[in-house]
Amino acid sequence: MPVIIDGETLSINDTVSVARDLEKVDLSSDARKKVITCREFVESLVAAEKVVYGVTTGFGAFDSIFISKEQSDKLQENLILSHSAGVGDPLPEDIVRASMLLRANSLSKGYSGVRLEIIETLIYMLNEGVHPVIPEKGSLGASGDLANLAHMVLVMLGKGEAFFKGERMKGKDAMERAGIPLIKLSSKEGLALINGTQVITAIAALLVHDSQILVKTSEITASMSLEALKGTARAYDEKISMVRPHKGQITCAENLRRLTAQSEIMESHRYDKKVQDAYSLRCVPQIIGATRDALSFVKERVEIEINSATDNPLLFPDEDEVISCGNFHGQIIAISLDFLGIALSEIASVCERRIERLVNPFLSGLPAFLTEKEGLDSGFMVAQYTAAALVSENKVFSHPASVDSIPTSANKEDHVSMGMTAALKARKIFENASYVVAIELLCSAQGLDFRKPLKAGAGAEAAYRLVRSRIPHLKDDRILHIDINKARDMVIRGEVLLAVESAVGELGGF
């Protein structure tokens, strides 16, 4: 079944299925009617030569210059050509596909005034696999992702570049090979296509999906480290969370109890004299729980934005009204992405502290650096260095971009969101955090090896078995880069989470 877009009901999961699983897309019949009605309204405004921003006027600081209906089409094409000023590496295919989907979905709400064939062309490109080359840099997050989306539109016009069946080529060639007719822009359409937050929102949507997996997986690796370090789950008691009832903390503590339930290792030291664990073990529900709550906030904002009309002006045919507005301003997504980046940084930070405890014999009660051949072998010594380097790098990336602004367009656009900077930083933070979680996965599994024949709780043990089915115990030094990449693949693909949930049931979500 294709994903049906109507401007109202698209979800993050739908976005992921189209972006990564190449799910087909179609437009609802109700959306078609709304789009046609709004387009008729635009054409009536042009025919009457009404003064409407971006329809019969120039753009930005040129908004006081009237454009005749004879020049209207040229105005829209010039907009795309002049705004195709992006630089840097091309955005990955999944982000490009998600951006195209979200732009089509926003236009399908029926407030933007484009012709039906504009949306159909975007859908056709998605379904046939024509992916415009969109440079990652150039957007200020207001007025929307202008530069990035302009590169998307170039291909629709038979210009620019695109990837088709794994080959980079001219946009015109890609469209011809896919059998997709080129479009010629008409009144309002160029502006409607690029005046929106869809690229930063696409990045945010995919990050939310991936972060949900990473956060749950970090709870799993935390439970494995707790077991390997002979910690106690006492601090995860339900009564503790009930007297400080933050939802994220409650859910995390419940997950940890399930992951460590019926642990032979914990039972073996139940009556030890140690009163309490270090914060990186004892405060996992409070730390990861805070990230959970941040992620829930971001998820709600992104789901609203996915189904929003974000161009300017917006048209309301039923009320015979055109309103110049600021829905293109990406501040809500910029702040959300900064918030997400900070929250993910903390996941990596506390993971690294547990990694340090695992490799430090004075803290762990385990062999130094988790190797039996101390001195001859270095074991996981430098794996902890790598985690520390990534955590330190994240501290730089976590500085918020959304507090910055540089005026543009002759100071007409005097406050911008810097949403793309926030988005690119958040992606880098996620990448770093996923490596740190993977390193903890490796170190905690090695630690559990030294606790045999005792077994960890059902959830931690399931993750341990998955690791050992693919990555053997580190008996002699070998190239850890290979092991780390294998572990990271298991983390970001959700394989660790799947193995654990198959053993203990679905963990609490968001």
C-alpha positions, -999 to 999 in steps of 0.1 A, spaced: 0 0 0 14 34 -9 17 62 16 -13 86 9 -5 122 15 -33 147 23 -15 174 42 -30 163 75 -20 128 85 16 121 75 36 105 103 73 102 111 71 65 104 55 72 70 83 96 62 109 69 71 92 43 49 92 66 19 127 80 26 145 47 32 122 18 22 113 35 -11 76 32 -3 54 45 -31 34 77 -26 0 89 -38 -22 120 -33 -56 117 -17 -87 127 -36 -97 153 -10 -63 169 -13 -66 170 -51 -99 190 -48 -84 215 -23 -53 220 -45 -74 227 -76 -97 251 -57 -67 271 -44 -51 272 -78 -82 287 -94 -81 314 -67 -45 323 -76 -54 325 -113 -82 349 -105 -58 371 -85 -34 372 -114 -61 379 -139 -73 408 -118 -38 421 -113 -42 422 -76 -11 431 -56 0 399 -39 34 392 -26 54 367 -47 25 364 -72 24 399 -87 54 414 -68 91 407 -65 106 388 -36 122 398 -3 134 434 -5 118 437 -40 83 432 -26 72 467 -36 79 461 -73 49 451 -93 52 422 -118 28 420 -147 9 388 -155 30 386 -187 62 384 -166 48 362 -139 61 329 -152 96 343 -158 95 357 -123 91 322 -108 118 306 -129 142 334 -121 135 328 -84 146 292 -87 177 300 -107 189 328 -85 182 309 -53 201 278 -63 231 290 -43 237 260 -21 272 247 -14 288 217 2 283 180 0 250 166 -14 225 157 12 220 119 16 193 102 -4 170 96 25 170 133 35 164 143 -1 134 119 -4 120 130 29 123 166 19 105 160 -14 77 141 4 72 168 31 71 195 5 45 176 -15 25 170 16 26 206 27 15 218 -8 -14 193 -7 -30 211 22 -44 235 -4 -31 268 9 -2 273 -14 -18 278 -48 2 255 -70 -12 235 -99 -19 198 -92 8 188 -117 34 203 -95 27 180 -66 22 151 -90 57 157 -105 72 155 -70 54 123 -63 64 109 -97 100 117 -90 98 99 -56 81 68 -71 106 66 -100 137 73 -79 148 107 -93 167 123 -65 179 159 -70 214 168 -59 208 192 -30 238 208 -14 237 206 24 245 243 31 229 276 23 197 276 43 192 301 72 160 283 82 140 315 71 125 322 47 125 285 48 151 263 32 153 285 1 186 275 -14 183 237 -7 147 235 -21 157 256 -51 181 228 -61 152 203 -58 131 224 -82 159 228 -107 155 191 -117 118 195 -121 126 222 -147 152 200 -165 181 218 -149 206 211 -121 217 175 -113 201 144 -100 209 108 -90 190 82 -109 197 44 -104 229 52 -86 243 75 -113 248 112 -110 237 131 -141 221 162 -155 186 168 -141 171 168 -176 186 134 -184 174 119 -151 138 131 -158 139 118 -194 152 84 -183 125 81 -157 99 92 -182 88 122 -162 76 153 -181 93 186 -172 73 214 -157 71 251 -165 65 272 -135 35 295 -133 23 322 -109 32 316 -72 47 281 -79 84 288 -76 78 306 -43 55 279 -30 80 251 -38 110 267 -19 94 288 8 92 262 36 110 243 63 109 209 47 146 201 45 154 209 82 121 191 91 131 161 70 164 159 89 146 163 122 120 136 113 147 110 104 167 120 135 137 115 158 132 80 144 168 71 148 172 87 182 143 66 196 162 35 187 195 49 200 180 59 234 164 25 240 197 9 230 216 31 254 194 17 282 203 -18 271 240 -10 271 236 7 305 220 -25 319 249 -46 305 274 -23 321 255 -24 354 257 -62 354 294 -63 344 303 -38 371 283 -57 397 260 -28 403 226 -28 419 192 -21 403 178 -10 437 179 27 426 155 18 398 128 9 422 94 21 410 88 39 443 117 62 435 103 74 402 68 78 416 79 105 440 96 123 411 72 114 383 88 126 351 76 104 323 110 97 308 125 87 342 96 64 349 98 47 315 136 43 317 136 29 352 109 4 342 129 -7 311 160 -11 333 141 -33 358 130 -55 329 164 -57 313 180 -69 346 152 -90 360 163 -125 372 199 -117 369 222 -143 383 250 -118 385 230 -94 407 218 -122 429 254 -132 435 263 -99 452 229 -90 467 244 -89 503 276 -71 495 285 -41 517 285 -15 489 258 10 496 253 27 463 267 29 428 284 59 410 261 83 393 267 69 358 250 37 370 227 49 398 213 79 380 206 63 346 168 68 348 173 105 357 199 111 329 184 90 301 149 99 313 157 136 307 168 127 271 136 108 267 115 138 277 135 161 254 130 136 225 93 134 232 91 172 230 110 173 197 89 145 182 57 163 189 70 195 173 82 176 142 49 158 138 31 191 138 55 207 113 53 177 89 16 185 83 19 223 83 16 249 55 49 268 57 51 291 27 42 328 22 17 341 14 -10 316 23 -42 316 4 -77 310 18 -101 306 -12 -132 301 9 -126 334 26 -113 352 -5 -83 361 15 -45 362 10 -23 367 41 14 374 41 28 356 71 59 340 86 51 303 87 83 297 68 103 307 99 121 276 112 127 287 148 106 259 163 125 233 144 158 250 150 153 251 187 140 215 187 171 203 168 194 222 192 175 206 221 178 171 205 215 176 200 220 185 237 199 156 248 219 131 226 252 145 238 242 135 273 235 99 262 271 97 249 285 115 279 271 91 305 280 61 282 316 72 282 317 74 320 305 38 322 331 28 296 358 43 318 346 24 348 346 -9 328 382 -5 316 396 9 349 405 -19 372 404 3 403 367 9 397 355 -23 380 371 -53 397 377 -65 362 411 -70 344 427 -38 334 413 -25 301 393 -58 299 422 -79 287 437 -111 302 472 -102 290 478 -70 308 508 -51 294 513 -73 264 478 -64 252 461 -30 255 426 -44 252 399 -17 251 423 11 264 420 32 232 384 24 226 378 46 257 400 73 241 378 73 211 346 76 232 362 105 251 371 122 218 336 119 205 320 131 237 343 161 237 335 169 201 298 168 209 303 195 236 313 219 208 285 208 185 260 212 213 263 250 214 229 261 201 227 275 166 192 289 171 204 317 193 223 331 163 209 353 135 223 373 106 200 398 88 195 392 51 176 407 21 185 443 29 173 438 65 138 428 53 146 394 68 162 407 100 159 376 121 165 341 109 165 307 127 198 291 116 178 259 115 200 241 89 231 247 111 212 232 140 202 202 118 236 195 105 251 197 141 224 174 154 232 148 127 269 149 137 260 146 174 238 115 167 266 99 147 291 104 175 267 93 201 259 61 182 296 52 181 299 58 219 269 35 225 285 9 203 318 11 222 299 6 255 282 -24 239 316 -40 232 331 -32 265 301 -43 286 299 -76 266 336 -81 274 330 -74 310 301 -99 311 326 -125 297 345 -122 330 314 -128 351 307 -162 336 293 -187 344 268 -163 359 243 -148 335 229 -113 333 192 -104 333 171 -116 303 174 -84 284 211 -77 290 218 -114 283 199 -112 249 221 -82 238 252 -100 250 244 -131 230 238 -111 198 272 -94 202 289 -127 207 272 -142 177 290 -117 155 320 -104 174 341 -128 194 356 -122 229 387 -101 227 413 -126 237 442 -111 218 446 -75 206 431 -70 171 419 -40 150 392 -25 172 380 -2 144 364 -33 127 346 -44 159 334 -9 166 319 -5 132 302 -39 134 287 -30 168 276 4 155 258 -12 126 239 -34 151 230 -3 171 218 20 144 199 -7 125 180 -15 156 193 -51 157 203 -49 194 169 -35 203 151 -62 183 171 -90 199 163 -77 234 126 -70 227 123 -105 213 134 -117 247 116 -94 271 89 -78 251 87 -42 237 105 -16 259 87 15 269 86 41 241 80 78 237 
